[in-house]
């Protein structure tokens, strides 16, 4: 993951921002992020503790990756269909 961090830092330095970080998100980076989360904190919006999430970590991470990759890549993609429906009403 250090290589990815260095590449992101380089892009930020060159352009002042990074358009998309999704290409850096994978099973390994999510597992590393999971392992860095503190234990014993409040449950998340899914009402699941870190420990419960970790019981099926592989499965949960694969599901998370699928959801993340389906997420709209721009603001206009996520807002436009709703806006059109409102305008047609």
N, C-alpha and C positions, 0 to 999 in steps of 0.2 A: 504494500500500500504506500510505502514511502516514495516509490517511483511516480505513482499517480499524484501524490501530494506535490511533488516537485514540479510536475508538468502543469498542474493547476496553478501553482504559484507563478510559474513562468508566464502563463497566459494572462493572469491578472496583472502582472508587472508590465507586460507588453501592451495590453488593450484596456486595462483598467477594470475589466470585468470578464466573466465567462458566461457565454450564452447558455450552454447546456452541460450539466454535470452527469447526465444519465449514462454516458458512455463509461464513466468511472464507477458506477454502481453495479456491483455484482454480488454473488453469494459470499465471497471472501470478505469484501469490504463491509457488508452488512453484519457478518459474524463478528468481525473485529469491533465494529461499533457496539454491537450487543454486549460483548465482553467488557467494554469500557463503562457501561452503564452501572451506576451504583445499585447495590442490593438494598432491599428493605424499604424502598420508596413507595409512594402512593401508587395505586393501580392506574392504568391508562384509561383512555376513553372507551376502550373495549372491556374495561373492568377486569383486566388480566394482569397479574403480577409478572415481574421479570422471570421469576422462578417457574411460573406456570407456562409462560411463553417458551422458555428454554426446554421444557419437557418434550416438545415437538419442534425443536429449533429448525431442523432441516426443512420440514414441511411448511412451517410458518414463514420462513425466509423465501422459499420458492413461491408461495402464494403472494407474499409482499412484492416480490419482483414482478410478477404478472400484473398486479394492480398498478404498480408504478409505471410500467411500460405502456399501460392502457391510458394513463393519465394524459389529458390534452397537453400538447407541447407549447401552446401559446394561449394567451388570455382571450384572443378573439375566437379561438376554436371552442372554448368552454362557455363563452357568453353568447355568441352569435345565435345558436338555435333558440335559446330562451328569448332573446331580443326579437327575433322574427315572429315567434308565437305571440308575443305581447303586441306587436305592431299589427298583426293580422286580426286580432280580437276587436 
